[in-house]
Amino acid sequence: MSTVPLTNGTVATLFGVRNLSMLGGIVFLFHQLGAFLGGWLGGLVYDRTGSYDLIWQVSILLSLLAAALNWPG
C-alpha cells in the first residue's frame, strides 16, 4: 500500500493533523467500498452484457472527472 503515506499527507494538509486518525479511517473505508463495488459491478455488468466495455468506459469517465476535480488552479 504505497499510497498510504501520500493519502495521509494529503488529508493532513487539507484538514490538519488533529483528527487525522479518524479522517484516515473514513478515507480508507470509502477506498475499500469502492474496491468492492468496482469488482462486484464489473462482474455484474459482464454477466449481463458479456463484455467489459461498459465498465472500461465508466472507469475512464470517472478517472477523467477525478483528474479534472484535482487539477491545480
N, CA, C and O atoms as a Tripos MOL2 file, in Angstrom:
@<TRIPOS>MOLECULE
protein
  292   291    73     0     0
PROTEIN
NO_CHARGES

@<TRIPOS>ATOM
      1 N           0.8340   -1.1740    0.0000 N.3       1 MET1
      2 CA          0.0000    0.0000    0.0000 C.3       1 MET1
      3 C           0.8840    1.2450    0.0000 C.2       1 MET1
      4 O           0.9860    1.9730    0.9870 O.2       1 MET1
      5 N           1.5020    1.4480   -1.1240 N.am      2 SER2
      6 CA          2.4360    2.5660   -1.2390 C.3       2 SER2
      7 C           1.7370    3.9150   -1.2750 C.2       2 SER2
      8 O           2.4050    4.9430   -1.1670 O.2       2 SER2
      9 N           0.4260    3.9480   -1.4230 N.am      3 THR3
     10 CA         -0.2700    5.2340   -1.4670 C.3       3 THR3
     11 C          -0.6870    5.7400   -0.0890 C.2       3 THR3
     12 O          -1.1450    6.8770    0.0300 O.2       3 THR3
     13 N          -0.5420    4.9330    0.9410 N.am      4 VAL4
     14 CA         -0.9810    5.3380    2.2820 C.3       4 VAL4
     15 C          -0.2710    6.6070    2.7520 C.2       4 VAL4
     16 O          -0.9530    7.5260    3.2060 O.2       4 VAL4
     17 N           1.0630    6.7130    2.6700 N.am      5 PRO5
     18 CA          1.7010    7.9550    3.1160 C.3       5 PRO5
     19 C           1.2360    9.1780    2.3230 C.2       5 PRO5
     20 O           1.0400   10.2520    2.8920 O.2       5 PRO5
     21 N           1.0630    9.0150    1.0190 N.am      6 LEU6
     22 CA          0.6050   10.1400    0.2040 C.3       6 LEU6
     23 C          -0.8230   10.5390    0.5610 C.2       6 LEU6
     24 O          -1.1410   11.7250    0.6440 O.2       6 LEU6
     25 N          -1.6710    9.5530    0.7700 N.am      7 THR7
     26 CA         -3.0600    9.8420    1.1280 C.3       7 THR7
     27 C          -3.1310   10.5100    2.4920 C.2       7 THR7
     28 O          -3.8390   11.5040    2.6570 O.2       7 THR7
     29 N          -2.4150    9.9820    3.4650 N.am      8 ASN8
     30 CA         -2.4100   10.5960    4.7960 C.3       8 ASN8
     31 C          -1.8210   11.9970    4.7540 C.2       8 ASN8
     32 O          -2.2990   12.8940    5.4490 O.2       8 ASN8
     33 N          -0.7910   12.1890    3.9470 N.am      9 GLY9
     34 CA         -0.2100   13.5230    3.7970 C.3       9 GLY9
     35 C          -1.1980   14.5110    3.2010 C.2       9 GLY9
     36 O          -1.2730   15.6600    3.6360 O.2       9 GLY9
     37 N          -1.9460   14.0720    2.2220 N.am     10 THR10
     38 CA         -2.9550   14.9390    1.6050 C.3      10 THR10
     39 C          -4.0580   15.2870    2.5930 C.2      10 THR10
     40 O          -4.4730   16.4430    2.6810 O.2      10 THR10
     41 N          -4.5330   14.2970    3.3340 N.am     11 VAL11
     42 CA         -5.5800   14.5390    4.3370 C.3      11 VAL11
     43 C          -5.0600   15.4980    5.4040 C.2      11 VAL11
     44 O          -5.7770   16.4100    5.8150 O.2      11 VAL11
     45 N          -3.8310   15.3060    5.8540 N.am     12 ALA12
     46 CA         -3.2520   16.1830    6.8750 C.3      12 ALA12
     47 C          -3.0890   17.6060    6.3510 C.2      12 ALA12
     48 O          -3.3200   18.5680    7.0840 O.2      12 ALA12
     49 N          -2.6940   17.7420    5.0920 N.am     13 THR13
     50 CA         -2.5340   19.0710    4.5020 C.3      13 THR13
     51 C          -3.8780   19.7860    4.3830 C.2      13 THR13
     52 O          -3.9780   20.9810    4.6580 O.2      13 THR13
     53 N          -4.8930   19.0590    3.9770 N.am     14 LEU14
     54 CA         -6.2060   19.6750    3.7750 C.3      14 LEU14
     55 C          -6.9370   19.9660    5.0790 C.2      14 LEU14
     56 O          -7.6060   20.9930    5.1950 O.2      14 LEU14
     57 N          -6.8170   19.0650    6.0720 N.am     15 PHE15
     58 CA         -7.6520   19.1630    7.2640 C.3      15 PHE15
     59 C          -6.8720   19.2940    8.5670 C.2      15 PHE15
     60 O          -7.4830   19.4410    9.6260 O.2      15 PHE15
     61 N          -5.5440   19.2460    8.5230 N.am     16 GLY16
     62 CA         -4.7530   19.3020    9.7400 C.3      16 GLY16
     63 C          -4.5820   17.9160   10.3520 C.2      16 GLY16
     64 O          -5.1940   16.9440    9.9110 O.2      16 GLY16
     65 N          -3.7380   17.8510   11.3770 N.am     17 VAL17
     66 CA         -3.4020   16.5490   11.9560 C.3      17 VAL17
     67 C          -4.2280   16.2100   13.1990 C.2      17 VAL17
     68 O          -4.1150   15.1070   13.7330 O.2      17 VAL17
     69 N          -5.0400   17.1320   13.6530 N.am     18 ARG18
     70 CA         -5.7740   16.8960   14.9000 C.3      18 ARG18
     71 C          -6.6670   15.6580   14.8190 C.2      18 ARG18
     72 O          -6.7030   14.8660   15.7610 O.2      18 ARG18
     73 N          -7.3740   15.4820   13.7330 N.am     19 ASN19
     74 CA         -8.2870   14.3470   13.5720 C.3      19 ASN19
     75 C          -7.8370   13.4170   12.4550 C.2      19 ASN19
     76 O          -8.6630   12.7850   11.7960 O.2      19 ASN19
     77 N          -6.5370   13.3320   12.2430 N.am     20 LEU20
     78 CA         -6.0120   12.5540   11.1200 C.3      20 LEU20
     79 C          -6.3860   11.0780   11.2100 C.2      20 LEU20
     80 O          -6.6870   10.4620   10.1870 O.2      20 LEU20
     81 N          -6.3750   10.5080   12.3900 N.am     21 SER21
     82 CA         -6.7160    9.0830   12.5240 C.3      21 SER21
     83 C          -8.1520    8.8100   12.0970 C.2      21 SER21
     84 O          -8.4180    7.8590   11.3620 O.2      21 SER21
     85 N          -9.0720    9.6420   12.5560 N.am     22 MET22
     86 CA        -10.4740    9.4540   12.1900 C.3      22 MET22
     87 C         -10.6820    9.6990   10.6910 C.2      22 MET22
     88 O         -11.3550    8.9180   10.0190 O.2      22 MET22
     89 N         -10.1080   10.7720   10.1800 N.am     23 LEU23
     90 CA        -10.2780   11.0860    8.7620 C.3      23 LEU23
     91 C          -9.6200   10.0380    7.8760 C.2      23 LEU23
     92 O         -10.1550    9.6850    6.8240 O.2      23 LEU23
     93 N          -8.4620    9.5390    8.2970 N.am     24 GLY24
     94 CA         -7.8100    8.4700    7.5420 C.3      24 GLY24
     95 C          -8.6680    7.2210    7.4930 C.2      24 GLY24
     96 O          -8.7480    6.5530    6.4620 O.2      24 GLY24
     97 N          -9.3110    6.9050    8.6120 N.am     25 GLY25
     98 CA        -10.2140    5.7610    8.6400 C.3      25 GLY25
     99 C         -11.3860    5.9290    7.6920 C.2      25 GLY25
    100 O         -11.7860    4.9810    7.0160 O.2      25 GLY25
    101 N         -11.9380    7.1320    7.6390 N.am     26 ILE26
    102 CA        -13.0540    7.4010    6.7260 C.3      26 ILE26
    103 C         -12.5990    7.2830    5.2770 C.2      26 ILE26
    104 O         -13.2900    6.6900    4.4480 O.2      26 ILE26
    105 N         -11.4340    7.8510    4.9750 N.am     27 VAL27
    106 CA        -10.9020    7.7820    3.6070 C.3      27 VAL27
    107 C         -10.7210    6.3340    3.1790 C.2      27 VAL27
    108 O         -11.1360    5.9540    2.0840 O.2      27 VAL27
    109 N         -10.1070    5.5260    4.0280 N.am     28 PHE28
    110 CA         -9.8330    4.1440    3.6410 C.3      28 PHE28
    111 C         -11.0850    3.2670    3.6820 C.2      28 PHE28
    112 O         -11.1470    2.2570    2.9810 O.2      28 PHE28
    113 N         -12.0780    3.6310    4.4870 N.am     29 LEU29
    114 CA        -13.3640    2.9320    4.4300 C.3      29 LEU29
    115 C         -13.9720    3.0910    3.0360 C.2      29 LEU29
    116 O         -14.4030    2.1140    2.4230 O.2      29 LEU29
    117 N         -14.0020    4.3280    2.5440 N.am     30 PHE30
    118 CA        -14.5650    4.5560    1.2140 C.3      30 PHE30
    119 C         -13.6960    3.9410    0.1250 C.2      30 PHE30
    120 O         -14.2060    3.5220   -0.9140 O.2      30 PHE30
    121 N         -12.3890    3.8830    0.3570 N.am     31 HIS31
    122 CA        -11.4980    3.2070   -0.5940 C.3      31 HIS31
    123 C         -11.8830    1.7390   -0.7200 C.2      31 HIS31
    124 O         -11.9700    1.2110   -1.8290 O.2      31 HIS31
    125 N         -12.1110    1.0860    0.3970 N.am     32 GLN32
    126 CA        -12.4620   -0.3290    0.3750 C.3      32 GLN32
    127 C         -13.8610   -0.5570   -0.1990 C.2      32 GLN32
    128 O         -14.0880   -1.5410   -0.9030 O.2      32 GLN32
    129 N         -14.7840    0.3340    0.0960 N.am     33 LEU33
    130 CA        -16.1170    0.2200   -0.5100 C.3      33 LEU33
    131 C         -16.0310    0.3420   -2.0280 C.2      33 LEU33
    132 O         -16.6920   -0.4000   -2.7550 O.2      33 LEU33
    133 N         -15.2150    1.2800   -2.5020 N.am     34 GLY34
    134 CA        -15.0230    1.4310   -3.9400 C.3      34 GLY34
    135 C         -14.3640    0.2180   -4.5600 C.2      34 GLY34
    136 O         -14.7260   -0.1900   -5.6640 O.2      34 GLY34
    137 N         -13.4040   -0.3600   -3.8660 N.am     35 ALA35
    138 CA        -12.7420   -1.5610   -4.3870 C.3      35 ALA35
    139 C         -13.7280   -2.7200   -4.4820 C.2      35 ALA35
    140 O         -13.7220   -3.4660   -5.4610 O.2      35 ALA35
    141 N         -14.5670   -2.8680   -3.4760 N.am     36 PHE36
    142 CA        -15.5780   -3.9270   -3.5140 C.3      36 PHE36
    143 C         -16.5820   -3.6850   -4.6280 C.2      36 PHE36
    144 O         -16.8510   -4.5770   -5.4310 O.2      36 PHE36
    145 N         -17.1340   -2.4850   -4.6770 N.am     37 LEU37
    146 CA        -18.1680   -2.1960   -5.6700 C.3      37 LEU37
    147 C         -17.6300   -2.2750   -7.0910 C.2      37 LEU37
    148 O         -18.3430   -2.7030   -7.9990 O.2      37 LEU37
    149 N         -16.3810   -1.8670   -7.2960 N.am     38 GLY38
    150 CA        -15.8000   -1.9440   -8.6320 C.3      38 GLY38
    151 C         -15.7270   -3.3670   -9.1430 C.2      38 GLY38
    152 O         -16.1130   -3.6460  -10.2780 O.2      38 GLY38
    153 N         -15.2350   -4.2620   -8.3130 N.am     39 GLY39
    154 CA        -15.1520   -5.6600   -8.7200 C.3      39 GLY39
    155 C         -16.5170   -6.3050   -8.8810 C.2      39 GLY39
    156 O         -16.7590   -7.0490   -9.8320 O.2      39 GLY39
    157 N         -17.4010   -6.0120   -7.9450 N.am     40 TRP40
    158 CA        -18.7330   -6.6070   -7.9830 C.3      40 TRP40
    159 C         -19.5360   -6.0930   -9.1760 C.2      40 TRP40
    160 O         -20.1540   -6.8750   -9.8980 O.2      40 TRP40
    161 N         -19.5230   -4.7750   -9.3780 N.am     41 LEU41
    162 CA        -20.2740   -4.2170  -10.5070 C.3      41 LEU41
    163 C         -19.6730   -4.6360  -11.8420 C.2      41 LEU41
    164 O         -20.3940   -4.8590  -12.8150 O.2      41 LEU41
    165 N         -18.3370   -4.7420  -11.8810 N.am     42 GLY42
    166 CA        -17.7030   -5.2240  -13.1060 C.3      42 GLY42
    167 C         -18.1820   -6.6130  -13.4710 C.2      42 GLY42
    168 O         -18.4760   -6.8870  -14.6350 O.2      42 GLY42
    169 N         -18.2610   -7.4870  -12.4910 N.am     43 GLY43
    170 CA        -18.7580   -8.8380  -12.7350 C.3      43 GLY43
    171 C         -20.2230   -8.8560  -13.1140 C.2      43 GLY43
    172 O         -20.6340   -9.6130  -13.9930 O.2      43 GLY43
    173 N         -21.0130   -8.0200  -12.4520 N.am     44 LEU44
    174 CA        -22.4400   -7.9480  -12.7580 C.3      44 LEU44
    175 C         -22.6760   -7.4730  -14.1950 C.2      44 LEU44
    176 O         -23.4830   -8.0510  -14.9230 O.2      44 LEU44
    177 N         -21.9660   -6.4180  -14.5910 N.am     45 VAL45
    178 CA        -22.1250   -5.9030  -15.9570 C.3      45 VAL45
    179 C         -21.6540   -6.9380  -16.9700 C.2      45 VAL45
    180 O         -22.2770   -7.1110  -18.0180 O.2      45 VAL45
    181 N         -20.5590   -7.6250  -16.6640 N.am     46 TYR46
    182 CA        -20.0830   -8.6630  -17.5870 C.3      46 TYR46
    183 C         -21.1090   -9.7870  -17.7250 C.2      46 TYR46
    184 O         -21.3690  -10.2690  -18.8270 O.2      46 TYR46
    185 N         -21.6820  -10.1950  -16.6040 N.am     47 ASP47
    186 CA        -22.7000  -11.2500  -16.6540 C.3      47 ASP47
    187 C         -23.9120  -10.8290  -17.4810 C.2      47 ASP47
    188 O         -24.5070  -11.6510  -18.1780 O.2      47 ASP47
    189 N         -24.2740   -9.5560  -17.4050 N.am     48 ARG48
    190 CA        -25.4630   -9.0790  -18.1220 C.3      48 ARG48
    191 C         -25.1980   -8.8130  -19.6000 C.2      48 ARG48
    192 O         -26.0620   -9.0540  -20.4430 O.2      48 ARG48
    193 N         -23.9770   -8.3070  -19.9200 N.am     49 THR49
    194 CA        -23.7110   -7.8770  -21.2960 C.3      49 THR49
    195 C         -22.7410   -8.7800  -22.0410 C.2      49 THR49
    196 O         -22.6930   -8.7520  -23.2710 O.2      49 THR49
    197 N         -21.9640   -9.5820  -21.3120 N.am     50 GLY50
    198 CA        -20.9570  -10.4250  -21.9470 C.3      50 GLY50
    199 C         -19.7090   -9.6670  -22.3520 C.2      50 GLY50
    200 O         -18.8980  -10.1700  -23.1300 O.2      50 GLY50
    201 N         -19.5470   -8.4490  -21.8240 N.am     51 SER51
    202 CA        -18.4110   -7.6140  -22.2070 C.3      51 SER51
    203 C         -18.0400   -6.6900  -21.0480 C.2      51 SER51
    204 O         -18.8860   -6.3220  -20.2330 O.2      51 SER51
    205 N         -16.7620   -6.3250  -20.9910 N.am     52 TYR52
    206 CA        -16.3000   -5.3500  -20.0050 C.3      52 TYR52
    207 C         -16.2730   -3.9330  -20.5750 C.2      52 TYR52
    208 O         -15.8330   -3.0090  -19.8910 O.2      52 TYR52
    209 N         -16.7330   -3.7440  -21.8050 N.am     53 ASP53
    210 CA        -16.6260   -2.4380  -22.4570 C.3      53 ASP53
    211 C         -17.2810   -1.3180  -21.6510 C.2      53 ASP53
    212 O         -16.6880   -0.2520  -21.4880 O.2      53 ASP53
    213 N         -18.4790   -1.5400  -21.1510 N.am     54 LEU54
    214 CA        -19.1780   -0.5010  -20.3910 C.3      54 LEU54
    215 C         -18.4020   -0.1350  -19.1290 C.2      54 LEU54
    216 O         -18.2980    1.0420  -18.7850 O.2      54 LEU54
    217 N         -17.8630   -1.1250  -18.4450 N.am     55 ILE55
    218 CA        -17.0910   -0.8590  -17.2260 C.3      55 ILE55
    219 C         -15.8440   -0.0420  -17.5530 C.2      55 ILE55
    220 O         -15.5040    0.8860  -16.8190 O.2      55 ILE55
    221 N         -15.1580   -0.3770  -18.6490 N.am     56 TRP56
    222 CA        -13.9910    0.4040  -19.0610 C.3      56 TRP56
    223 C         -14.3780    1.8510  -19.3560 C.2      56 TRP56
    224 O         -13.6720    2.7760  -18.9540 O.2      56 TRP56
    225 N         -15.4800    2.0460  -20.0460 N.am     57 GLN57
    226 CA        -15.9160    3.4000  -20.3820 C.3      57 GLN57
    227 C         -16.2620    4.2010  -19.1310 C.2      57 GLN57
    228 O         -15.8820    5.3660  -19.0160 O.2      57 GLN57
    229 N         -16.9720    3.5920  -18.2040 N.am     58 VAL58
    230 CA        -17.3170    4.2710  -16.9520 C.3      58 VAL58
    231 C         -16.0560    4.5740  -16.1550 C.2      58 VAL58
    232 O         -15.9420    5.6560  -15.5800 O.2      58 VAL58
    233 N         -15.1100    3.6460  -16.1090 N.am     59 SER59
    234 CA        -13.8570    3.8580  -15.3770 C.3      59 SER59
    235 C         -13.0630    5.0130  -15.9690 C.2      59 SER59
    236 O         -12.5120    5.8320  -15.2350 O.2      59 SER59
    237 N         -13.0040    5.0800  -17.2830 N.am     60 ILE60
    238 CA        -12.2910    6.1770  -17.9420 C.3      60 ILE60
    239 C         -12.9640    7.5110  -17.6280 C.2      60 ILE60
    240 O         -12.2850    8.4850  -17.3050 O.2      60 ILE60
    241 N         -14.2830    7.5600  -17.7210 N.am     61 LEU61
    242 CA        -15.0040    8.8000  -17.4020 C.3      61 LEU61
    243 C         -14.7770    9.2350  -15.9590 C.2      61 LEU61
    244 O         -14.5470   10.4150  -15.6970 O.2      61 LEU61
    245 N         -14.8400    8.2920  -15.0220 N.am     62 LEU62
    246 CA        -14.6180    8.6320  -13.6170 C.3      62 LEU62
    247 C         -13.1850    9.0860  -13.3690 C.2      62 LEU62
    248 O         -12.9530    9.9780  -12.5530 O.2      62 LEU62
    249 N         -12.2300    8.4880  -14.0580 N.am     63 SER63
    250 CA        -10.8310    8.9010  -13.9220 C.3      63 SER63
    251 C         -10.6280   10.3170  -14.4450 C.2      63 SER63
    252 O          -9.9270   11.1170  -13.8250 O.2      63 SER63
    253 N         -11.2360   10.6270  -15.5770 N.am     64 LEU64
    254 CA        -11.1350   11.9840  -16.1240 C.3      64 LEU64
    255 C         -11.8120   13.0010  -15.2120 C.2      64 LEU64
    256 O         -11.3090   14.1110  -15.0330 O.2      64 LEU64
    257 N         -12.9440   12.6280  -14.6380 N.am     65 LEU65
    258 CA        -13.6200   13.5120  -13.6900 C.3      65 LEU65
    259 C         -12.7490   13.7600  -12.4620 C.2      65 LEU65
    260 O         -12.6310   14.8980  -12.0060 O.2      65 LEU65
    261 N         -12.1450   12.7110  -11.9270 N.am     66 ALA66
    262 CA        -11.2680   12.8590  -10.7600 C.3      66 ALA66
    263 C         -10.0720   13.7420  -11.0880 C.2      66 ALA66
    264 O          -9.6760   14.5760  -10.2740 O.2      66 ALA66
    265 N          -9.4930   13.5670  -12.2720 N.am     67 ALA67
    266 CA         -8.3590   14.4010  -12.6800 C.3      67 ALA67
    267 C          -8.7820   15.8600  -12.8010 C.2      67 ALA67
    268 O          -8.0560   16.7540  -12.3660 O.2      67 ALA67
    269 N          -9.9500   16.1080  -13.3870 N.am     68 ALA68
    270 CA        -10.4300   17.4830  -13.5430 C.3      68 ALA68
    271 C         -10.6980   18.1350  -12.1870 C.2      68 ALA68
    272 O         -10.3890   19.3100  -11.9910 O.2      68 ALA68
    273 N         -11.2670   17.3820  -11.2590 N.am     69 LEU69
    274 CA        -11.5600   17.9330   -9.9370 C.3      69 LEU69
    275 C         -10.2950   18.2340   -9.1400 C.2      69 LEU69
    276 O         -10.3020   19.1060   -8.2720 O.2      69 LEU69
    277 N          -9.2190   17.5230   -9.4260 N.am     70 ASN70
    278 CA         -7.9710   17.7090   -8.6830 C.3      70 ASN70
    279 C          -6.9430   18.5360   -9.4290 C.2      70 ASN70
    280 O          -5.8240   18.7180   -8.9470 O.2      70 ASN70
    281 N          -7.3050   19.0380  -10.5940 N.am     71 TRP71
    282 CA         -6.3730   19.8330  -11.3910 C.3      71 TRP71
    283 C          -6.0720   21.1360  -10.6600 C.2      71 TRP71
    284 O          -6.9960   21.8350  -10.2430 O.2      71 TRP71
    285 N          -4.7860   21.4750  -10.4970 N.am     72 PRO72
    286 CA         -4.4610   22.7150   -9.7810 C.3      72 PRO72
    287 C          -4.9020   23.9500  -10.5740 C.2      72 PRO72
    288 O          -4.8600   23.9750  -11.8040 O.2      72 PRO72
    289 N          -5.3110   24.9390   -9.8470 N.am     73 GLY73
    290 CA         -5.6500   26.2040  -10.4900 C.3      73 GLY73
    291 C          -7.0640   26.4280  -10.4820 C.2      73 GLY73
    292 O          -7.5300   27.4510  -10.9840 O.2      73 GLY73
@<TRIPOS>BOND
     1     1     2 1
     2     2     3 1
     3     3     4 2
     4     3     5 am
     5     5     6 1
     6     6     7 1
     7     7     8 2
     8     7     9 am
     9     9    10 1
    10    10    11 1
    11    11    12 2
    12    11    13 am
    13    13    14 1
    14    14    15 1
    15    15    16 2
    16    15    17 am
    17    17    18 1
    18    18    19 1
    19    19    20 2
    20    19    21 am
    21    21    22 1
    22    22    23 1
    23    23    24 2
    24    23    25 am
    25    25    26 1
    26    26    27 1
    27    27    28 2
    28    27    29 am
    29    29    30 1
    30    30    31 1
    31    31    32 2
    32    31    33 am
    33    33    34 1
    34    34    35 1
    35    35    36 2
    36    35    37 am
    37    37    38 1
    38    38    39 1
    39    39    40 2
    40    39    41 am
    41    41    42 1
    42    42    43 1
    43    43    44 2
    44    43    45 am
    45    45    46 1
    46    46    47 1
    47    47    48 2
    48    47    49 am
    49    49    50 1
    50    50    51 1
    51    51    52 2
    52    51    53 am
    53    53    54 1
    54    54    55 1
    55    55    56 2
    56    55    57 am
    57    57    58 1
    58    58    59 1
    59    59    60 2
    60    59    61 am
    61    61    62 1
    62    62    63 1
    63    63    64 2
    64    63    65 am
    65    65    66 1
    66    66    67 1
    67    67    68 2
    68    67    69 am
    69    69    70 1
    70    70    71 1
    71    71    72 2
    72    71    73 am
    73    73    74 1
    74    74    75 1
    75    75    76 2
    76    75    77 am
    77    77    78 1
    78    78    79 1
    79    79    80 2
    80    79    81 am
    81    81    82 1
    82    82    83 1
    83    83    84 2
    84    83    85 am
    85    85    86 1
    86    86    87 1
    87    87    88 2
    88    87    89 am
    89    89    90 1
    90    90    91 1
    91    91    92 2
    92    91    93 am
    93    93    94 1
    94    94    95 1
    95    95    96 2
    96    95    97 am
    97    97    98 1
    98    98    99 1
    99    99   100 2
   100    99   101 am
   101   101   102 1
   102   102   103 1
   103   103   104 2
   104   103   105 am
   105   105   106 1
   106   106   107 1
   107   107   108 2
   108   107   109 am
   109   109   110 1
   110   110   111 1
   111   111   112 2
   112   111   113 am
   113   113   114 1
   114   114   115 1
   115   115   116 2
   116   115   117 am
   117   117   118 1
   118   118   119 1
   119   119   120 2
   120   119   121 am
   121   121   122 1
   122   122   123 1
   123   123   124 2
   124   123   125 am
   125   125   126 1
   126   126   127 1
   127   127   128 2
   128   127   129 am
   129   129   130 1
   130   130   131 1
   131   131   132 2
   132   131   133 am
   133   133   134 1
   134   134   135 1
   135   135   136 2
   136   135   137 am
   137   137   138 1
   138   138   139 1
   139   139   140 2
   140   139   141 am
   141   141   142 1
   142   142   143 1
   143   143   144 2
   144   143   145 am
   145   145   146 1
   146   146   147 1
   147   147   148 2
   148   147   149 am
   149   149   150 1
   150   150   151 1
   151   151   152 2
   152   151   153 am
   153   153   154 1
   154   154   155 1
   155   155   156 2
   156   155   157 am
   157   157   158 1
   158   158   159 1
   159   159   160 2
   160   159   161 am
   161   161   162 1
   162   162   163 1
   163   163   164 2
   164   163   165 am
   165   165   166 1
   166   166   167 1
   167   167   168 2
   168   167   169 am
   169   169   170 1
   170   170   171 1
   171   171   172 2
   172   171   173 am
   173   173   174 1
   174   174   175 1
   175   175   176 2
   176   175   177 am
   177   177   178 1
   178   178   179 1
   179   179   180 2
   180   179   181 am
   181   181   182 1
   182   182   183 1
   183   183   184 2
   184   183   185 am
   185   185   186 1
   186   186   187 1
   187   187   188 2
   188   187   189 am
   189   189   190 1
   190   190   191 1
   191   191   192 2
   192   191   193 am
   193   193   194 1
   194   194   195 1
   195   195   196 2
   196   195   197 am
   197   197   198 1
   198   198   199 1
   199   199   200 2
   200   199   201 am
   201   201   202 1
   202   202   203 1
   203   203   204 2
   204   203   205 am
   205   205   206 1
   206   206   207 1
   207   207   208 2
   208   207   209 am
   209   209   210 1
   210   210   211 1
   211   211   212 2
   212   211   213 am
   213   213   214 1
   214   214   215 1
   215   215   216 2
   216   215   217 am
   217   217   218 1
   218   218   219 1
   219   219   220 2
   220   219   221 am
   221   221   222 1
   222   222   223 1
   223   223   224 2
   224   223   225 am
   225   225   226 1
   226   226   227 1
   227   227   228 2
   228   227   229 am
   229   229   230 1
   230   230   231 1
   231   231   232 2
   232   231   233 am
   233   233   234 1
   234   234   235 1
   235   235   236 2
   236   235   237 am
   237   237   238 1
   238   238   239 1
   239   239   240 2
   240   239   241 am
   241   241   242 1
   242   242   243 1
   243   243   244 2
   244   243   245 am
   245   245   246 1
   246   246   247 1
   247   247   248 2
   248   247   249 am
   249   249   250 1
   250   250   251 1
   251   251   252 2
   252   251   253 am
   253   253   254 1
   254   254   255 1
   255   255   256 2
   256   255   257 am
   257   257   258 1
   258   258   259 1
   259   259   260 2
   260   259   261 am
   261   261   262 1
   262   262   263 1
   263   263   264 2
   264   263   265 am
   265   265   266 1
   266   266   267 1
   267   267   268 2
   268   267   269 am
   269   269   270 1
   270   270   271 1
   271   271   272 2
   272   271   273 am
   273   273   274 1
   274   274   275 1
   275   275   276 2
   276   275   277 am
   277   277   278 1
   278   278   279 1
   279   279   280 2
   280   279   281 am
   281   281   282 1
   282   282   283 1
   283   283   284 2
   284   283   285 am
   285   285   286 1
   286   286   287 1
   287   287   288 2
   288   287   289 am
   289   289   290 1
   290   290   291 1
   291   291   292 2
@<TRIPOS>SUBSTRUCTURE
     1 MET1         2 RESIDUE 1 A MET
     2 SER2         6 RESIDUE 1 A SER
     3 THR3        10 RESIDUE 1 A THR
     4 VAL4        14 RESIDUE 1 A VAL
     5 PRO5        18 RESIDUE 1 A PRO
     6 LEU6        22 RESIDUE 1 A LEU
     7 THR7        26 RESIDUE 1 A THR
     8 ASN8        30 RESIDUE 1 A ASN
     9 GLY9        34 RESIDUE 1 A GLY
    10 THR10       38 RESIDUE 1 A THR
    11 VAL11       42 RESIDUE 1 A VAL
    12 ALA12       46 RESIDUE 1 A ALA
    13 THR13       50 RESIDUE 1 A THR
    14 LEU14       54 RESIDUE 1 A LEU
    15 PHE15       58 RESIDUE 1 A PHE
    16 GLY16       62 RESIDUE 1 A GLY
    17 VAL17       66 RESIDUE 1 A VAL
    18 ARG18       70 RESIDUE 1 A ARG
    19 ASN19       74 RESIDUE 1 A ASN
    20 LEU20       78 RESIDUE 1 A LEU
    21 SER21       82 RESIDUE 1 A SER
    22 MET22       86 RESIDUE 1 A MET
    23 LEU23       90 RESIDUE 1 A LEU
    24 GLY24       94 RESIDUE 1 A GLY
    25 GLY25       98 RESIDUE 1 A GLY
    26 ILE26      102 RESIDUE 1 A ILE
    27 VAL27      106 RESIDUE 1 A VAL
    28 PHE28      110 RESIDUE 1 A PHE
    29 LEU29      114 RESIDUE 1 A LEU
    30 PHE30      118 RESIDUE 1 A PHE
    31 HIS31      122 RESIDUE 1 A HIS
    32 GLN32      126 RESIDUE 1 A GLN
    33 LEU33      130 RESIDUE 1 A LEU
    34 GLY34      134 RESIDUE 1 A GLY
    35 ALA35      138 RESIDUE 1 A ALA
    36 PHE36      142 RESIDUE 1 A PHE
    37 LEU37      146 RESIDUE 1 A LEU
    38 GLY38      150 RESIDUE 1 A GLY
    39 GLY39      154 RESIDUE 1 A GLY
    40 TRP40      158 RESIDUE 1 A TRP
    41 LEU41      162 RESIDUE 1 A LEU
    42 GLY42      166 RESIDUE 1 A GLY
    43 GLY43      170 RESIDUE 1 A GLY
    44 LEU44      174 RESIDUE 1 A LEU
    45 VAL45      178 RESIDUE 1 A VAL
    46 TYR46      182 RESIDUE 1 A TYR
    47 ASP47      186 RESIDUE 1 A ASP
    48 ARG48      190 RESIDUE 1 A ARG
    49 THR49      194 RESIDUE 1 A THR
    50 GLY50      198 RESIDUE 1 A GLY
    51 SER51      202 RESIDUE 1 A SER
    52 TYR52      206 RESIDUE 1 A TYR
    53 ASP53      210 RESIDUE 1 A ASP
    54 LEU54      214 RESIDUE 1 A LEU
    55 ILE55      218 RESIDUE 1 A ILE
    56 TRP56      222 RESIDUE 1 A TRP
    57 GLN57      226 RESIDUE 1 A GLN
    58 VAL58      230 RESIDUE 1 A VAL
    59 SER59      234 RESIDUE 1 A SER
    60 ILE60      238 RESIDUE 1 A ILE
    61 LEU61      242 RESIDUE 1 A LEU
    62 LEU62      246 RESIDUE 1 A LEU
    63 SER63      250 RESIDUE 1 A SER
    64 LEU64      254 RESIDUE 1 A LEU
    65 LEU65      258 RESIDUE 1 A LEU
    66 ALA66      262 RESIDUE 1 A ALA
    67 ALA67      266 RESIDUE 1 A ALA
    68 ALA68      270 RESIDUE 1 A ALA
    69 LEU69      274 RESIDUE 1 A LEU
    70 ASN70      278 RESIDUE 1 A ASN
    71 TRP71      282 RESIDUE 1 A TRP
    72 PRO72      286 RESIDUE 1 A PRO
    73 GLY73      290 RESIDUE 1 A GLY
